[in-house]
Amino acid sequence: MKVIEKERQMIRTAAEKTAQRIVQPRAAKIDATGEFPWDLVEAFGRQGFLSLLLSEQYGGTNGDLTSFCIVVEEIAKVCGSSSLIILAQGLGTLPILLGGNTSQKDFYSTEISEKNSLTAFALNDEEGGLETSSMKTQAEKQGKDYLINGHKCFITHASIAKFYSIFAVTRPEHGAEGISAFVVEDETPGLIFGTREDKIGMRGSVAADVIFQNCRVPQENRLGEEGRGWKIALDALNLSRPAMGAQAVGIAQGALDFAIHYANERIQFGKPISSFQAIQFMIADMATQVEAARSLVYKAADLMDAKVEDTEKLSAISKYFASEVAIKVTTDAVQILGGYGFMKDYPVERMMRDAKVTQIYEGANQIQRWLVAQQLLKD
Ligand SMILES: Cc1cc2nc3c(=O)[nH]c(=O)nc-3n(C[C@H](O)[C@H](O)[C@H](O)COP(=O)(O)OP(=O)(O)OC[C@H]3O[C@@H](n4cnc5c(N)ncnc54)[C@H](O)[C@@H]3O)c2cc1C
């Protein structure tokens, strides 16, 4: 049974409390040190935030995307990196839920909910692109195993996840239908990780290359039929995009809240800068954009929760628009703080750095616009 409005409100309250009490006090230090916050993984696990998309028997919400977006948004208001733990966990879990058989779903769901095991979603090949021909990672069938070779780039949770949902070519001549999905467990021989990336934002999140060197995986680890991998990947991204948008909305709201607080405190020309119409208009524009982005995100999530078909366009629009809003609003927040906005003493510069990647990952915004146009121009 799907969660209802009251339960979603309870989830928002729980996420808000966790964000304010546990995450916010840690946010600046996580950014400054780049340390991955394992203590927050524990805290999120206790709250069920790492299992949100799982079925109810594992403490989840049966894939209720609205609840997932709510939690990501609340945590992102105070710390982008920490919200990315939940977002990446959801994206890493989705291929198992979309493509896995009953025993795979049971096994991995139990591991995730009982042990707070992290997951990762490894699609992006060295040559990148949401184009099937750019995928060079190969999985060659050898008896009852697959031998995987290839190189994935910038994978969130690489080296710290327990389970990797990965995509590899099993039949090169079959294009999209020649790509299959697998779960690869950490410590599988031949699964190697690159050096952790040094990023300008989301500094507490771990991203690194995932390299397969003769990595042997039993056929039981394949998700779905051979050749279903590309569809699983696209469906997972489609479902995850509103949550990405929710992350962008959260970051933007956090920056707006701080800018309003600062504008009321900062005195110039003998009065708070919030009394100047130029600042008021900026704040009004920021709030308008955040509300518009939030509406799009929750409309997309709502339609997907209602299992409405053909949601790809709205899903891409929500991610595209919300991430554009996030970079605009966080940049304006820095402007409202003036020189102090440029200093590391205040959180808005961190929020601006964190916002940038929302325009890039899970398909850069040029690709989102391409996806929207494809939907509009088809037939
Ligand atoms: C911090 C971080 C975490 C990430 N985590 C993950 C992860 O967990 N899993 C995963 O699989 N990937 C992950 N990625 C990879 C991410 O999804 C890609 O970086 C992203 O999709 C962009 O691909 P690219 O880097 O290859 O850029 P490119 O595809 O090389 O794009 C470069 C520029 O060209 C534009 N462009 C490309 N193709 C077109 C086109 N056809 N038309 C118009 N413009 C185009 C792009 O929009 C962009 O502006 C992560 C990336 C980052 C930065």
PDBQT file of the ligand as one rigid body, heavy atoms in Angstrom, charges set to zero:
ROOT
HETATM    1  C1  LIG A 401      30.263  14.657  -8.837  1.00  0.00    +0.000 C 
HETATM    2  C2  LIG A 401      29.810  13.710  -9.915  1.00  0.00    +0.000 A 
HETATM    3  C3  LIG A 401      29.201  12.521  -9.557  1.00  0.00    +0.000 A 
HETATM    4  C4  LIG A 401      28.781  11.616 -10.538  1.00  0.00    +0.000 A 
HETATM    5  N1  LIG A 401      28.226  10.428 -10.142  1.00  0.00    +0.000 NA
HETATM    6  C5  LIG A 401      27.900   9.508 -11.104  1.00  0.00    +0.000 A 
HETATM    7  C6  LIG A 401      27.392   8.225 -10.726  1.00  0.00    +0.000 A 
HETATM    8  O1  LIG A 401      27.182   7.921  -9.556  1.00  0.00    +0.000 OA
HETATM    9  N2  LIG A 401      27.124   7.328 -11.719  1.00  0.00    +0.000 N 
HETATM   10  C7  LIG A 401      27.337   7.605 -13.035  1.00  0.00    +0.000 A 
HETATM   11  O2  LIG A 401      27.095   6.746 -13.881  1.00  0.00    +0.000 OA
HETATM   12  N3  LIG A 401      27.813   8.829 -13.416  1.00  0.00    +0.000 NA
HETATM   13  C8  LIG A 401      28.106   9.762 -12.485  1.00  0.00    +0.000 A 
HETATM   14  N4  LIG A 401      28.615  10.981 -12.856  1.00  0.00    +0.000 N 
HETATM   15  C9  LIG A 401      28.838  11.223 -14.282  1.00  0.00    +0.000 C 
HETATM   16  C10 LIG A 401      27.846  12.223 -14.830  1.00  0.00    +0.000 C 
HETATM   17  O3  LIG A 401      26.567  11.644 -14.969  1.00  0.00    +0.000 OA
HETATM   18  C11 LIG A 401      28.422  12.760 -16.148  1.00  0.00    +0.000 C 
HETATM   19  O4  LIG A 401      29.561  13.518 -15.813  1.00  0.00    +0.000 OA
HETATM   20  C12 LIG A 401      27.417  13.603 -16.888  1.00  0.00    +0.000 C 
HETATM   21  O5  LIG A 401      26.356  12.814 -17.366  1.00  0.00    +0.000 OA
HETATM   22  C13 LIG A 401      28.058  14.359 -18.052  1.00  0.00    +0.000 C 
HETATM   23  O6  LIG A 401      28.794  13.485 -18.842  1.00  0.00    +0.000 OA
HETATM   24  P1  LIG A 401      30.316  13.827 -19.217  1.00  0.00    +0.000 P 
HETATM   25  O7  LIG A 401      31.013  14.211 -17.968  1.00  0.00    +0.000 OA
HETATM   26  O8  LIG A 401      30.837  12.700 -20.005  1.00  0.00    +0.000 OA
HETATM   27  O9  LIG A 401      30.216  15.128 -20.104  1.00  0.00    +0.000 OA
HETATM   28  P2  LIG A 401      30.134  15.173 -21.711  1.00  0.00    +0.000 P 
HETATM   29  O10 LIG A 401      29.097  14.217 -22.198  1.00  0.00    +0.000 OA
HETATM   30  O11 LIG A 401      31.506  15.074 -22.268  1.00  0.00    +0.000 OA
HETATM   31  O12 LIG A 401      29.581  16.638 -21.928  1.00  0.00    +0.000 OA
HETATM   32  C14 LIG A 401      30.410  17.795 -21.983  1.00  0.00    +0.000 C 
HETATM   33  C15 LIG A 401      29.508  18.972 -22.379  1.00  0.00    +0.000 C 
HETATM   34  O13 LIG A 401      28.954  18.721 -23.691  1.00  0.00    +0.000 OA
HETATM   35  C16 LIG A 401      27.552  18.730 -23.617  1.00  0.00    +0.000 C 
HETATM   36  N5  LIG A 401      27.013  17.709 -24.500  1.00  0.00    +0.000 N 
HETATM   37  C17 LIG A 401      27.329  16.382 -24.542  1.00  0.00    +0.000 A 
HETATM   38  N6  LIG A 401      26.609  15.749 -25.475  1.00  0.00    +0.000 NA
HETATM   39  C18 LIG A 401      25.815  16.682 -26.038  1.00  0.00    +0.000 A 
HETATM   40  C19 LIG A 401      24.828  16.661 -27.073  1.00  0.00    +0.000 A 
HETATM   41  N7  LIG A 401      24.499  15.524 -27.698  1.00  0.00    +0.000 N 
HETATM   42  N8  LIG A 401      24.217  17.824 -27.379  1.00  0.00    +0.000 NA
HETATM   43  C20 LIG A 401      24.530  18.977 -26.743  1.00  0.00    +0.000 A 
HETATM   44  N9  LIG A 401      25.441  19.059 -25.765  1.00  0.00    +0.000 NA
HETATM   45  C21 LIG A 401      26.073  17.943 -25.414  1.00  0.00    +0.000 A 
HETATM   46  C22 LIG A 401      27.212  18.416 -22.151  1.00  0.00    +0.000 C 
HETATM   47  O14 LIG A 401      25.953  18.905 -21.778  1.00  0.00    +0.000 OA
HETATM   48  C23 LIG A 401      28.334  19.133 -21.420  1.00  0.00    +0.000 C 
HETATM   49  O15 LIG A 401      28.022  20.500 -21.285  1.00  0.00    +0.000 OA
HETATM   50  C24 LIG A 401      28.992  11.917 -11.897  1.00  0.00    +0.000 A 
HETATM   51  C25 LIG A 401      29.597  13.132 -12.249  1.00  0.00    +0.000 A 
HETATM   52  C26 LIG A 401      29.992  14.016 -11.288  1.00  0.00    +0.000 A 
HETATM   53  C27 LIG A 401      30.630  15.316 -11.705  1.00  0.00    +0.000 C 
ENDROOT
TORSDOF 0
